[in-house]
Amino acid sequence: MNFTADVYISLKKGVVDPEGEATKKALNLLGFRNVKSVSSVKVFRIELEAKSREDAEKMIEEMCEKLLANPVIQDYSIRWVD
């Protein structure tokens, strides 16, 4: 069976996000003074074959732990695409 998931990688709370801060500053300078924070998030869309959704989820979690996310400073979440 084929499965598709979006994997969202974001910085953990308390980790400095220079890209988000620079974007917030630029938006404020452009007159968008109501913007209070900006966070950068990376998304990977992964399509894979697996026997079950549970197997697919295990594989994607392993991908995140081994390559896609740095567990020291990043969190990840998986959202299935129908």
All heavy atoms as an XYZ file, in Angstrom:
653
protein
N       0.847     -1.185      0.000
C       0.000      0.000      0.000
C       0.891      1.247      0.000
O       1.977      1.239      0.554
C      -0.891      0.008      1.238
C      -1.880     -1.161      1.267
S      -2.787     -1.354      2.827
C      -3.590      0.197      2.973
N       0.392      2.295     -0.610
C       1.115      3.561     -0.641
C       0.558      4.501      0.420
O      -0.656      4.577      0.615
C       1.003      4.216     -2.012
C       1.765      3.455     -3.072
O       2.816      2.902     -2.805
N       1.232      3.421     -4.278
N       1.463      5.211      1.071
C       1.091      6.176      2.092
C       1.842      7.472      1.833
O       2.982      7.457      1.355
C       1.447      5.657      3.490
C       0.695      4.421      3.872
C       1.218      3.165      3.631
C      -0.554      4.508      4.468
C       0.527      2.013      3.968
C      -1.258      3.372      4.807
C      -0.713      2.122      4.561
N       1.204      8.587      2.154
C       1.826      9.901      2.021
C       1.656     10.646      3.339
O       0.566     10.684      3.902
C       1.178     10.713      0.876
O       1.280      9.957     -0.328
C       1.864     12.047      0.696
N       2.750     11.226      3.791
C       2.716     11.982      5.043
C       3.509     13.269      4.884
O       4.515     13.311      4.166
C       3.289     11.161      6.178
N       3.046     14.316      5.542
C       3.815     15.546      5.670
C       4.489     15.515      7.030
O       3.829     15.285      8.049
C       2.913     16.777      5.568
C       2.399     17.013      4.148
O       3.003     16.471      3.203
O       1.406     17.741      4.002
N       5.799     15.729      7.032
C       6.565     15.754      8.271
C       6.974     17.194      8.520
O       7.650     17.812      7.698
C       7.812     14.842      8.172
C       8.625     14.914      9.451
C       7.412     13.412      7.863
N       6.529     17.734      9.647
C       6.819     19.116     10.032
C       7.961     19.120     11.036
O       7.873     18.457     12.073
C       5.581     19.775     10.658
C       4.458     19.989      9.674
C       3.610     18.942      9.315
C       4.257     21.231      9.087
C       2.585     19.133      8.397
C       3.231     21.431      8.170
C       2.399     20.367      7.832
O       1.387     20.562      6.920
N       9.013     19.866     10.730
C      10.179     19.977     11.593
C      10.222     21.413     12.111
O      10.241     22.369     11.328
C      11.489     19.671     10.832
C      11.403     18.360     10.065
C      12.677     19.721     11.784
C      11.330     17.119     10.891
N      10.226     21.571     13.425
C      10.277     22.909     14.009
C      11.265     22.927     15.168
O      11.594     21.884     15.735
C       8.891     23.336     14.497
O       8.417     22.424     15.469
N      11.718     24.118     15.501
C      12.642     24.257     16.617
C      11.894     24.092     17.933
O      10.732     24.507     18.068
C      13.319     25.625     16.576
C      14.285     25.835     15.406
C      14.708     27.290     15.328
C      15.493     24.931     15.544
N      12.564     23.489     18.904
C      11.962     23.329     20.228
C      11.807     24.692     20.891
O      12.527     25.649     20.568
C      12.844     22.430     21.101
C      12.824     20.987     20.673
C      13.594     20.125     21.646
C      13.446     18.664     21.218
N      13.967     17.752     22.220
N      10.884     24.763     21.813
C      10.643     25.993     22.556
C      11.931     26.398     23.275
O      12.598     25.553     23.879
C       9.523     25.757     23.567
C       8.875     27.003     24.061
C       7.619     26.692     24.820
C       6.773     27.936     24.865
N       5.418     27.672     25.291
N      12.295     27.649     23.153
C      13.492     28.159     23.798
C      14.721     28.181     22.902
O      15.718     28.802     23.238
N      14.659     27.520     21.741
C      15.777     27.534     20.798
C      15.623     28.760     19.906
O      14.544     29.023     19.376
C      15.814     26.243     19.949
C      16.918     26.313     18.905
C      15.987     25.025     20.840
N      16.699     29.510     19.748
C      16.666     30.729     18.949
C      16.413     30.388     17.483
O      17.010     29.466     16.927
C      18.005     31.494     19.095
C      18.027     32.728     18.211
C      18.236     31.881     20.544
N      15.506     31.151     16.859
C      15.143     30.957     15.458
C      15.551     32.217     14.681
O      14.758     33.139     14.506
C      13.637     30.721     15.355
C      13.150     30.446     13.941
O      13.962     30.537     12.993
O      11.961     30.120     13.785
N      16.815     32.288     14.216
C      17.272     33.497     13.532
C      16.460     33.840     12.285
O      16.202     35.010     12.020
C      18.727     33.195     13.157
C      19.075     31.888     13.741
C      17.837     31.273     14.302
N      16.031     32.834     11.535
C      15.242     33.093     10.327
C      13.886     33.695     10.693
O      13.425     34.663     10.078
C      15.049     31.803      9.526
C      14.324     32.010      8.223
C      14.184     30.728      7.410
O      14.505     29.639      7.920
O      13.732     30.832      6.262
N      13.243     33.145     11.708
C      11.963     33.676     12.162
C      12.091     35.094     12.694
O      11.261     35.957     12.391
N      13.142     35.337     13.472
C      13.361     36.680     14.032
C      13.630     37.700     12.932
O      13.116     38.819     12.976
C      14.508     36.659     15.042
C      14.139     36.022     16.370
C      13.017     36.773     17.083
O      13.063     38.026     17.149
O      12.094     36.104     17.565
N      14.449     37.341     11.934
C      14.746     38.254     10.831
C      13.480     38.555     10.026
O      13.253     39.701      9.613
C      15.823     37.655      9.931
N      12.645     37.549      9.824
C      11.398     37.746      9.085
C      10.452     38.649      9.859
O       9.830     39.557      9.294
C      10.738     36.388      8.787
O      11.657     35.581      8.047
C       9.453     36.564      8.002
N      10.351     38.430     11.172
C       9.505     39.288     12.011
C       9.970     40.739     11.944
O       9.171     41.660     11.769
C       9.526     38.802     13.460
C       8.758     39.697     14.411
C       9.033     39.287     15.852
C       8.500     40.271     16.849
N       9.279     41.504     16.913
N      11.279     40.936     12.049
C      11.832     42.293     12.002
C      11.511     42.957     10.655
O      11.094     44.114     10.613
C      13.341     42.250     12.225
C      13.990     43.601     12.268
C      15.476     43.495     12.569
C      16.114     44.866     12.612
N      17.550     44.802     12.913
N      11.683     42.217      9.562
C      11.396     42.767      8.237
C       9.917     43.105      8.090
O       9.561     44.158      7.536
C      11.824     41.770      7.160
N       9.050     42.230      8.573
C       7.612     42.508      8.502
C       7.254     43.745      9.317
O       6.459     44.593      8.865
C       6.811     41.301      8.985
C       6.815     40.094      8.050
C       6.233     38.875      8.757
C       6.039     40.395      6.775
N       7.832     43.880     10.507
C       7.588     45.067     11.326
C       8.052     46.335     10.603
O       7.353     47.351     10.614
C       8.285     44.952     12.676
C       7.659     43.933     13.616
O       8.286     43.502     14.575
N       6.428     43.511     13.372
N       9.232     46.269      9.964
C       9.757     47.424      9.235
C       8.881     47.775      8.033
O       8.829     48.939      7.632
C      11.191     47.161      8.773
C      12.243     47.143      9.883
C      13.584     46.652      9.341
C      12.385     48.525     10.512
N       8.198     46.804      7.476
C       7.291     47.050      6.351
C       5.930     47.568      6.807
O       5.034     47.774      5.994
C       7.105     45.768      5.534
C       8.306     45.348      4.703
C       8.102     43.950      4.139
C       8.559     46.344      3.580
N       5.778     47.762      8.104
C       4.541     48.329      8.616
C       3.605     47.326      9.259
O       2.540     47.700      9.744
N       3.963     46.062      9.256
C       3.131     45.040      9.885
C       3.503     44.930     11.369
O       4.058     43.938     11.827
C       3.296     43.692      9.172
C       2.895     43.727      7.728
C       3.845     43.803      6.731
C       1.548     43.709      7.376
C       3.480     43.837      5.386
C       1.171     43.747      6.039
C       2.136     43.817      5.042
N       3.200     45.982     12.113
C       3.610     46.068     13.504
C       2.818     45.140     14.430
O       3.186     44.936     15.576
C       3.517     47.509     13.975
C       4.598     48.374     13.356
C       4.457     49.842     13.711
N       5.515     50.694     13.213
C       5.847     50.889     11.951
N       5.221     50.254     10.998
N       6.804     51.717     11.605
N       1.725     44.575     13.924
C       0.918     43.674     14.734
C       1.505     42.250     14.772
O       1.032     41.403     15.523
C      -0.527     43.638     14.240
C      -0.637     43.241     12.786
O       0.316     43.403     12.025
N      -1.784     42.751     12.383
N       2.554     41.983     13.981
C       3.200     40.659     13.998
C       4.068     40.570     15.249
O       4.997     41.346     15.426
C       4.051     40.432     12.727
C       4.796     39.107     12.816
C       3.175     40.471     11.489
N       3.738     39.648     16.126
C       4.443     39.507     17.407
C       5.515     38.430     17.388
O       6.475     38.497     18.122
C       3.445     39.212     18.536
C       2.411     40.293     18.718
C       3.057     41.625     19.028
C       2.037     42.731     19.135
N       2.632     44.054     19.101
N       5.346     37.409     16.535
C       6.382     36.383     16.422
C       6.241     35.651     15.091
O       5.158     35.583     14.526
C       6.312     35.390     17.580
O       5.172     34.588     17.484
N       7.367     35.144     14.622
C       7.407     34.342     13.403
C       8.325     33.155     13.696
O       9.400     33.327     14.270
C       7.959     35.138     12.201
C       8.095     34.248     10.972
C       7.076     36.342     11.900
N       7.885     31.972     13.325
C       8.691     30.765     13.500
C       8.863     30.084     12.154
O       7.916     29.980     11.373
C       8.002     29.785     14.453
O       7.798     30.373     15.705
N      10.067     29.613     11.904
C      10.288     28.876     10.669
C       9.990     27.400     10.906
O      10.279     26.857     11.971
C      11.719     29.061     10.168
O      12.632     28.607     11.125
N       9.373     26.775      9.910
C       9.013     25.359      9.970
C       9.363     24.749      8.621
O       9.055     25.325      7.576
C       7.502     25.161     10.248
C       7.142     23.692     10.248
C       7.108     25.819     11.565
N      10.006     23.591      8.647
C      10.343     22.878      7.415
C       9.359     21.727      7.252
O       9.009     21.069      8.224
C      11.763     22.330      7.513
C      12.282     21.721      6.233
C      13.678     21.163      6.410
C      14.662     22.271      6.633
N      16.058     21.796      6.595
N       8.913     21.497      6.012
C       7.965     20.411      5.749
C       8.542     19.489      4.684
O       9.011     19.951      3.639
C       6.603     20.950      5.268
C       5.636     19.796      5.014
C       6.017     21.941      6.248
N       8.501     18.187      4.963
C       8.873     17.173      3.991
C       7.623     16.374      3.660
O       6.940     15.906      4.568
C       9.924     16.210      4.560
C      11.251     16.841      4.853
C      11.558     17.246      6.139
C      12.188     17.013      3.854
C      12.791     17.819      6.427
C      13.414     17.580      4.125
C      13.721     17.990      5.413
N       7.327     16.192      2.385
C       6.234     15.303      1.977
C       6.890     13.989      1.558
O       7.716     13.959      0.651
C       5.423     15.878      0.832
C       4.357     14.871      0.369
C       3.211     15.502     -0.328
N       2.395     16.219      0.650
C       1.330     16.938      0.316
N       0.943     17.028     -0.928
N       0.634     17.566      1.249
N       6.516     12.931      2.243
C       7.129     11.633      2.009
C       6.066     10.647      1.525
O       5.034     10.489      2.177
C       7.804     11.102      3.289
C       8.901     12.070      3.726
C       8.357      9.700      3.067
C       9.555     11.725      5.044
N       6.334     10.021      0.398
C       5.473      8.967     -0.131
C       6.251      7.669     -0.026
O       7.407      7.600     -0.432
C       5.117      9.246     -1.585
C       4.302     10.517     -1.768
C       3.977     10.802     -3.225
O       3.799      9.839     -3.996
O       3.926     11.985     -3.572
N       5.628      6.638      0.531
C       6.315      5.372      0.681
C       5.356      4.206      0.619
O       4.147      4.381      0.757
C       7.107      5.335      1.994
C       6.285      5.426      3.275
C       6.579      4.228      4.138
C       6.635      6.689      4.007
N       5.920      3.042      0.403
C       5.145      1.804      0.404
C       5.355      1.111      1.739
O       6.469      1.056      2.252
C       5.606      0.874     -0.718
C       5.167      1.304     -2.090
C       5.521      0.273     -3.149
O       5.629     -0.925     -2.819
O       5.683      0.692     -4.304
N       4.270      0.575      2.297
C       4.344     -0.171      3.552
C       3.146     -1.115      3.617
O       2.151     -0.921      2.919
C       4.338      0.781      4.742
N       3.254     -2.110      4.473
C       2.170     -3.086      4.616
C       0.959     -2.486      5.324
O      -0.170     -2.880      5.076
C       2.666     -4.309      5.378
C       3.666     -5.126      4.608
C       4.117     -6.330      5.393
C       5.166     -7.097      4.598
N       5.647     -8.262      5.317
N       1.232     -1.543      6.242
C       0.150     -0.917      7.002
C       0.553      0.506      7.357
O       1.725      0.880      7.248
C      -0.124     -1.697      8.287
O       0.978     -1.580      9.173
N      -0.432      1.275      7.801
C      -0.143      2.650      8.229
C       0.776      2.652      9.446
O       1.624      3.524      9.573
C      -1.458      3.374      8.531
C      -1.281      4.831      8.790
C      -2.604      5.517      8.690
N      -2.523      6.849      9.223
C      -3.422      7.764      8.992
N      -4.469      7.493      8.259
N      -3.300      8.963      9.506
N       0.615      1.678     10.314
C       1.479      1.577     11.497
C       2.933      1.354     11.081
O       3.848      1.968     11.633
C       1.010      0.453     12.422
C      -0.324      0.707     13.095
C      -1.536      0.462     12.185
O      -1.420     -0.295     11.176
O      -2.595      1.047     12.449
N       3.151      0.493     10.091
C       4.510      0.267      9.583
C       5.064      1.539      8.934
O       6.234      1.879      9.122
C       4.532     -0.874      8.569
C       4.382     -2.242      9.210
O       4.534     -2.359     10.450
O       4.109     -3.206      8.471
N       4.225      2.229      8.184
C       4.648      3.471      7.539
C       5.039      4.505      8.589
O       6.062      5.199      8.450
C       3.533      4.014      6.653
N       4.241      4.590      9.651
C       4.548      5.559     10.711
C       5.864      5.218     11.401
O       6.674      6.111     11.674
C       3.413      5.622     11.730
C       3.613      6.730     12.739
C       2.339      7.088     13.475
O       1.324      6.383     13.333
O       2.372      8.096     14.193
N       6.107      3.953     11.651
C       7.381      3.541     12.266
C       8.560      3.930     11.380
O       9.581      4.413     11.866
C       7.388      2.035     12.522
C       6.532      1.607     13.679
C       6.556      0.089     13.836
C       5.542     -0.356     14.883
N       5.445     -1.820     14.963
N       8.412      3.719     10.068
C       9.490      4.076      9.139
C       9.745      5.581      9.127
O      10.900      6.022      9.165
C       9.156      3.586      7.727
C       9.338      2.109      7.544
S       9.152      1.633      5.804
C       7.410      1.208      5.784
N       8.681      6.355      9.103
C       8.842      7.810      9.069
C       9.444      8.313     10.375
O      10.314      9.196     10.367
C       7.507      8.507      8.733
C       7.145      8.208      7.280
C       7.602     10.013      8.974
C       5.816      8.732      6.840
N       9.034      7.755     11.502
C       9.630      8.152     12.777
C      11.125      7.841     12.790
O      11.929      8.648     13.260
C       8.924      7.456     13.937
C       7.558      8.040     14.217
C       6.804      7.327     15.325
O       7.293      6.286     15.832
O       5.718      7.817     15.680
N      11.508      6.702     12.244
C      12.924      6.348     12.167
C      13.675      7.327     11.259
O      14.801      7.740     11.569
C      13.077      4.916     11.656
C      14.497      4.401     11.735
C      14.611      2.928     11.358
O      13.569      2.236     11.239
O      15.752      2.484     11.181
N      13.057      7.721     10.135
C      13.667      8.710      9.246
C      13.912     10.026      9.980
O      14.964     10.656      9.834
C      12.772      8.968      8.038
C      12.632      7.822      7.096
S      11.409      8.232      5.820
C      10.982      6.604      5.220
N      12.922     10.432     10.768
C      13.044     11.684     11.520
C      14.173     11.602     12.536
O      14.979     12.537     12.659
C      11.730     12.012     12.227
S      10.407     12.479     11.105
N      14.239     10.498     13.249
C      15.250     10.343     14.292
C      16.661     10.200     13.729
O      17.628     10.636     14.352
C      14.890      9.155     15.170
C      13.628      9.415     15.986
C      13.037      8.164     16.622
O      13.676      7.094     16.570
O      11.920      8.280     17.160
N      16.786      9.618     12.533
C      18.107      9.382     11.952
C      18.602     10.505     11.044
O      19.810     10.668     10.872
C      18.113      8.079     11.160
C      18.038      6.857     12.038
C      18.190      5.596     11.220
C      18.266      4.389     12.151
N      18.498      3.151     11.405
N      17.671     11.266     10.428
C      18.110     12.243      9.439
C      17.352     13.563      9.456
O      17.954     14.625      9.465
C      18.007     11.639      8.026
C      18.357     12.583      6.883
C      19.851     12.889      6.879
C      17.926     12.018      5.557
N      16.042     13.508      9.435
C      15.255     14.714      9.159
C      15.260     15.740     10.289
O      15.193     16.936     10.027
C      13.814     14.327      8.807
C      13.656     13.405      7.598
C      12.184     13.058      7.402
C      14.246     14.028      6.353
N      15.320     15.283     11.535
C      15.259     16.210     12.671
C      16.449     15.984     13.597
O      16.914     14.862     13.762
C      13.963     16.010     13.444
N      16.919     17.068     14.172
C      17.954     16.997     15.205
C      17.220     16.965     16.544
O      16.692     17.984     16.986
C      18.869     18.209     15.112
C      19.925     18.230     16.193
O      19.818     17.538     17.202
N      20.948     19.034     15.994
N      17.189     15.817     17.223
C      16.370     15.688     18.437
C      16.794     16.604     19.586
O      16.021     16.821     20.505
C      16.519     14.215     18.815
C      17.793     13.773     18.179
C      17.928     14.593     16.930
N      17.983     17.146     19.514
C      18.449     18.053     20.567
C      17.735     19.392     20.481
O      17.362     19.970     21.502
C      19.985     18.239     20.486
C      20.475     19.268     21.491
C      20.690     16.907     20.679
N      17.515     19.892     19.263
C      16.952     21.238     19.110
C      15.640     21.279     18.326
O      15.027     22.340     18.217
C      17.961     22.198     18.448
C      18.328     21.726     17.033
C      19.187     22.373     19.318
C      19.091     22.746     16.214
N      15.210     20.139     17.754
C      14.016     20.157     16.909
C      12.975     19.120     17.344
O      13.320     18.064     17.867
C      14.399     19.874     15.444
C      15.255     20.951     14.824
C      15.739     20.579     13.444
O      16.142     19.455     13.207
N      15.687     21.534     12.528
N      11.728     19.464     17.098
C      10.602     18.553     17.258
C      10.064     18.224     15.874
O      10.299     18.974     14.916
C       9.470     19.210     18.058
C       9.814     19.378     19.528
O      10.451     18.476     20.102
O       9.430     20.415     20.094
N       9.329     17.123     15.777
C       8.697     16.795     14.511
C       7.280     16.287     14.776
O       6.972     15.778     15.835
C       9.500     15.772     13.705
C       9.578     14.397     14.304
C       8.593     13.432     14.038
C      10.619     14.033     15.135
C       8.659     12.173     14.585
C      10.688     12.763     15.698
C       9.711     11.832     15.417
O       9.780     10.586     15.964
N       6.450     16.476     13.773
C       5.097     15.921     13.820
C       4.765     15.374     12.446
O       5.281     15.846     11.433
C       4.065     16.960     14.264
O       3.995     18.014     13.324
N       3.918     14.360     12.432
C       3.544     13.685     11.193
C       2.056     13.891     10.951
O       1.248     13.669     11.856
C       3.855     12.177     11.278
C       5.348     11.965     11.540
C       3.410     11.455     10.016
C       5.701     10.550     11.976
N       1.712     14.323      9.741
C       0.315     14.471      9.359
C       0.101     13.683      8.075
O       0.804     13.902      7.085
C      -0.042     15.944      9.137
C       0.074     16.732     10.416
C      -0.377     18.150     10.239
N       0.009     18.918     11.427
C       0.184     20.223     11.446
N      -0.009     20.927     10.343
N       0.539     20.844     12.531
N      -0.855     12.803      8.097
C      -1.125     11.942      6.949
C      -1.917     12.690      5.897
O      -2.839     13.433      6.209
C      -1.853     10.675      7.395
C      -0.980      9.869      8.287
C      -1.013      9.816      9.641
C       0.117      9.057      7.888
N      -0.019      9.007     10.116
C       0.701      8.524      9.051
C       0.685      8.710      6.660
C       1.807      7.676      9.023
C       1.776      7.878      6.632
C       2.320      7.369      7.803
N      -1.561     12.468      4.646
C      -2.235     13.085      3.508
C      -3.132     12.022      2.891
O      -2.676     10.932      2.584
C      -1.210     13.583      2.462
C      -1.933     14.176      1.251
C      -0.248     14.572      3.086
N      -4.403     12.334      2.759
C      -5.342     11.373      2.180
C      -5.330     11.394      0.677
O      -5.075     12.353      0.047
C      -6.767     11.656      2.674
C      -6.876     11.426      4.179
O      -6.195     10.538      4.702
O      -7.664     12.163      4.808
